[in-house]
């Protein structure tokens, strides 16, 4: 892991140095075209924390880890198949990267980390 960071211009911090930037939450993602009002009604009734509608029409339902499974199953039971659903670490703040060279470096670093056998999952707060 240290080698991947060094090779791709990153710096490895101390253990849990950036953990405060992320929160463990359930995320249920729906493709564009689903009825937002109905999904919101079901999700909020079962304790979802938030619903995010994106410009492309896709929807993210955010839940606590404890409410993730009941909300997901209720939405599936109502006929709404999520594109993706998992308990994950979501960034509380994002860092926007605009420089194409920096974006390329970041993508290469993330790819290198994901290719390592010892790495199970990579979380980032970078946006581009």
N, C-alpha and C positions, 0 to 999 in steps of 0.2 A: 504494500500500500504506500509506504514511504517513497519507494522508487517511482511509482506512478505519479505521485504528486510532484516529485523533483523533476521528472522527465517532461511533465506538461506544464511547468511554470507555477505550480501551486505550492502551498506551504501547509504542512501537517501540524495542526494545533494540538494542545493537550487534550486528553480524554474529556469529552462532554463540554468542550470549550464553546460550542455554538448550540448546544442543546436547548438553551432558553429561547432560541429563535423558532422552535417547532413545538407543535402541540399534537398529541395523539387524538385523532378524531376519525369518525366514520365518514366516508365519502361515497356517495352513490351518484353516478354520472349517467345522464340520459342524452341521447342524440337529439338534434334539432327536430322539431315537428311534434313533440309530445305535448299534451294539454297541460300547460303550466299550472293553471288554477286547480285542476283536479289533483295533480301530484302534490301541490303545496297543501291542499286540504288534508289529504291522507297523511303526509309526512308530519305536519305540525300537530295533528290530532294524536299521533303516537310519540311525540316528544322530540322531533327533529329540532336542531338549534338554529338552522339557517337554510335558506334556499337562494342560490345564485343563478340568475338568468344571464347568459352571455350574449354578445352581439349576434352570434351565429344562430341563436335559438336553442342552444344546448342548455341543459340545466344540471346544476350540482346541488345535491341535498347533503347537508352537513349535520352529523349526529354525534352524540357522545359515543364512546366505544360500547357502553352498556345498552344504548338504544339502537345501535346499528342493525342488529339482526331482526328485531321486531319491525322496524321501519322498512327494511329491505324486503322482508317476506310479505308485508302488507301491500307494498307497491307491486310486487310480482303477482300476488294474489288478485290484485285489481286489474291485472293484464298489462302492466308496464314493465317491460324487460330492460333492465339497465345495461348500458354499454360496458360499464365497469362498476364494481362495488367492492370496497375493501376498507379495513381499518388501517390508517396510514398516519404518517407524520406530516402535517400540513404546516407550511411556513406562516408565522404570524405577521411577518413583514417580508416584502419582496425587494430584491435589488435589481433594478433595470440595467441591462447592459446594451448599449447602443453601438459600440465600436465593433465592426465586423471581425477584426483581428482577434479581439478579446472573446467574442462569441465563438469563433472557431477554436480557440484555445480551451474554452470552457467545455465545449461539446467533446473535444478530444479527451480531456481529462475525465469527464463523466463516462465516456465509452471505455476508456482504459480501466477505470475502477470497476465498472460493471462486468468486464471481462475476467476479472480476478476470481479465482475459485473461492478465496476466503471472504469475499464480499457478497453478502446476501441481497442487499438493497442499497440504493444511493438516493438520498434526499437532497434537494437543492432549493434555495430561495431565489435563484437567478431567473430573470425573465428576459426574453429577447424577442 
